[in-house]
Amino acid sequence: MINLLLIFGDWGVTFLRVVLGVIMFVHGRSKIKSIKQTSQGFTAMGFRPGIFWATLVTIIEFLGGLFLIFGFLTQVVAFVLVIQFLVILLTVKRKSSFVGEVEFDLLILAAALALMVLGSGNFSVDRMFFGF
């Protein structure tokens, strides 16, 4: 182990949180722009009513992404993303090939799990206002 690098642990958590937040925000924003098409996609995947699930996922990704970027309610948002991506992997992508179809979702799941247990780090709204 390279102990010297451990002093940058909070920077690593912050970087992970911000990158995951940006990814989620961008995905949520694209769903907002085409909520009708997103709703049809959810219906086609078997999530009915499609408009409900499309709206819920859009809110989770858009607002959750913003919250992660700033480190606000990080563990709560990460928990919700863990549930979302478990559902994605166990239902929508359960028969998909790993390369090119599952790997990105699995990486998001891993990042959300890490933030769920590590918290938001020192450079966050959570730390500034709530002390954690």
C-alpha positions as a Markdown table, in Angstrom:
| # | Residue | x | y | z |
|---|---|---|---|---|
| 1 | Met | 0.0 | 0.0 | 0.0 |
| 2 | Ile | 1.2 | 3.5 | -0.8 |
| 3 | Asn | 0.4 | 5.2 | 2.5 |
| 4 | Leu | 1.4 | 8.6 | 1.2 |
| 5 | Leu | -1.6 | 8.6 | -1.2 |
| 6 | Leu | -4.0 | 8.0 | 1.7 |
| 7 | Ile | -3.8 | 11.7 | 2.5 |
| 8 | Phe | -5.8 | 12.4 | -0.7 |
| 9 | Gly | -8.7 | 10.1 | 0.4 |
| 10 | Asp | -11.2 | 13.0 | 0.7 |
| 11 | Trp | -10.2 | 14.2 | -2.8 |
| 12 | Gly | -10.9 | 10.8 | -4.2 |
| 13 | Val | -14.3 | 10.6 | -2.6 |
| 14 | Thr | -15.1 | 14.1 | -3.8 |
| 15 | Phe | -14.0 | 13.3 | -7.4 |
| 16 | Leu | -16.1 | 10.1 | -7.4 |
| 17 | Arg | -19.1 | 12.0 | -6.0 |
| 18 | Val | -18.8 | 14.8 | -8.5 |
| 19 | Val | -18.2 | 12.6 | -11.6 |
| 20 | Leu | -21.2 | 10.3 | -10.6 |
| 21 | Gly | -23.3 | 13.4 | -10.0 |
| 22 | Val | -22.4 | 14.9 | -13.5 |
| 23 | Ile | -23.2 | 11.5 | -15.2 |
| 24 | Met | -26.6 | 11.3 | -13.4 |
| 25 | Phe | -27.4 | 14.9 | -14.0 |
| 26 | Val | -26.7 | 14.7 | -17.7 |
| 27 | His | -28.8 | 11.5 | -18.0 |
| 28 | Gly | -31.7 | 13.1 | -16.1 |
| 29 | Arg | -31.5 | 16.2 | -18.2 |
| 30 | Ser | -31.8 | 14.2 | -21.4 |
| 31 | Lys | -34.9 | 12.5 | -20.1 |
| 32 | Ile | -36.5 | 15.8 | -19.2 |
| 33 | Lys | -36.0 | 17.0 | -22.8 |
| 34 | Ser | -37.9 | 13.9 | -24.1 |
| 35 | Ile | -40.1 | 12.8 | -21.2 |
| 36 | Lys | -42.8 | 11.5 | -23.6 |
| 37 | Gln | -40.2 | 9.3 | -25.4 |
| 38 | Thr | -38.7 | 8.2 | -22.1 |
| 39 | Ser | -42.2 | 7.3 | -20.9 |
| 40 | Gln | -42.8 | 5.2 | -24.0 |
| 41 | Gly | -39.4 | 3.4 | -23.4 |
| 42 | Phe | -40.4 | 2.6 | -19.8 |
| 43 | Thr | -43.7 | 1.2 | -21.0 |
| 44 | Ala | -42.0 | -0.9 | -23.6 |
| 45 | Met | -39.7 | -2.3 | -20.9 |
| 46 | Gly | -42.7 | -3.4 | -18.9 |
| 47 | Phe | -42.7 | -0.6 | -16.3 |
| 48 | Arg | -46.3 | 0.6 | -16.2 |
| 49 | Pro | -47.5 | 3.3 | -16.0 |
| 50 | Gly | -44.6 | 4.5 | -18.1 |
| 51 | Ile | -45.1 | 8.1 | -17.4 |
| 52 | Phe | -44.9 | 7.5 | -13.6 |
| 53 | Trp | -41.6 | 5.5 | -13.9 |
| 54 | Ala | -40.1 | 8.0 | -16.4 |
| 55 | Thr | -40.9 | 10.9 | -14.2 |
| 56 | Leu | -39.5 | 9.2 | -11.1 |
| 57 | Val | -36.3 | 8.1 | -12.7 |
| 58 | Thr | -35.9 | 11.5 | -14.3 |
| 59 | Ile | -36.2 | 13.3 | -10.9 |
| 60 | Ile | -33.8 | 10.8 | -9.3 |
| 61 | Glu | -31.2 | 11.3 | -11.9 |
| 62 | Phe | -31.6 | 15.0 | -12.4 |
| 63 | Leu | -31.9 | 16.2 | -8.8 |
| 64 | Gly | -29.9 | 13.3 | -7.5 |
| 65 | Gly | -27.1 | 14.3 | -9.8 |
| 66 | Leu | -27.2 | 17.9 | -8.6 |
| 67 | Phe | -27.3 | 16.8 | -5.0 |
| 68 | Leu | -24.2 | 14.6 | -5.6 |
| 69 | Ile | -22.3 | 17.3 | -7.3 |
| 70 | Phe | -22.7 | 19.5 | -4.2 |
| 71 | Gly | -22.5 | 16.7 | -1.7 |
| 72 | Phe | -26.0 | 17.2 | -0.3 |
| 73 | Leu | -27.8 | 14.1 | 1.1 |
| 74 | Thr | -25.1 | 12.0 | -0.6 |
| 75 | Gln | -25.8 | 8.7 | 1.2 |
| 76 | Val | -29.5 | 9.0 | 0.6 |
| 77 | Val | -29.1 | 9.7 | -3.1 |
| 78 | Ala | -26.5 | 6.9 | -3.4 |
| 79 | Phe | -28.9 | 4.5 | -1.7 |
| 80 | Val | -31.7 | 5.4 | -4.2 |
| 81 | Leu | -29.2 | 5.0 | -7.1 |
| 82 | Val | -28.1 | 1.6 | -5.8 |
| 83 | Ile | -31.8 | 0.5 | -5.8 |
| 84 | Gln | -32.3 | 1.9 | -9.3 |
| 85 | Phe | -29.3 | 0.2 | -10.8 |
| 86 | Leu | -30.0 | -3.1 | -9.1 |
| 87 | Val | -33.4 | -3.0 | -10.8 |
| 88 | Ile | -31.8 | -2.1 | -14.1 |
| 89 | Leu | -29.2 | -4.9 | -13.9 |
| 90 | Leu | -31.7 | -7.6 | -12.6 |
| 91 | Thr | -34.5 | -6.8 | -15.0 |
| 92 | Val | -33.7 | -4.8 | -18.0 |
| 93 | Lys | -30.1 | -6.0 | -18.5 |
| 94 | Arg | -30.3 | -9.5 | -17.0 |
| 95 | Lys | -29.8 | -11.2 | -20.3 |
| 96 | Ser | -27.4 | -8.6 | -21.8 |
| 97 | Ser | -23.8 | -9.3 | -22.6 |
| 98 | Phe | -21.2 | -7.8 | -20.2 |
| 99 | Val | -19.1 | -5.9 | -22.6 |
| 100 | Gly | -20.8 | -2.8 | -24.0 |
| 101 | Glu | -24.2 | -3.4 | -22.3 |
| 102 | Val | -23.8 | -4.1 | -18.5 |
| 103 | Glu | -20.4 | -2.7 | -17.6 |
| 104 | Phe | -21.3 | 1.0 | -17.4 |
| 105 | Asp | -24.4 | 0.2 | -15.2 |
| 106 | Leu | -22.3 | -2.0 | -13.0 |
| 107 | Leu | -19.7 | 0.7 | -12.6 |
| 108 | Ile | -22.4 | 3.2 | -11.6 |
| 109 | Leu | -23.7 | 0.7 | -9.1 |
| 110 | Ala | -20.3 | 0.3 | -7.6 |
| 111 | Ala | -19.7 | 4.0 | -7.4 |
| 112 | Ala | -23.1 | 4.5 | -5.7 |
| 113 | Leu | -22.3 | 1.7 | -3.2 |
| 114 | Ala | -19.0 | 3.3 | -2.4 |
| 115 | Leu | -20.6 | 6.7 | -1.7 |
| 116 | Met | -23.4 | 5.1 | 0.3 |
| 117 | Val | -20.9 | 3.6 | 2.7 |
| 118 | Leu | -18.2 | 6.3 | 2.6 |
| 119 | Gly | -20.4 | 9.4 | 2.7 |
| 120 | Ser | -19.8 | 12.6 | 0.9 |
| 121 | Gly | -16.3 | 13.5 | 2.1 |
| 122 | Asn | -14.9 | 16.7 | 3.6 |
| 123 | Phe | -15.7 | 18.9 | 0.6 |
| 124 | Ser | -19.5 | 18.8 | 0.7 |
| 125 | Val | -22.6 | 20.5 | 1.8 |
| 126 | Asp | -23.3 | 17.5 | 4.1 |
| 127 | Arg | -20.0 | 18.1 | 6.0 |
| 128 | Met | -20.5 | 21.9 | 6.1 |
| 129 | Phe | -24.0 | 21.9 | 7.5 |
| 130 | Phe | -24.5 | 18.5 | 9.1 |
| 131 | Gly | -21.0 | 17.5 | 10.1 |
| 132 | Phe | -21.0 | 14.1 | 8.2 |
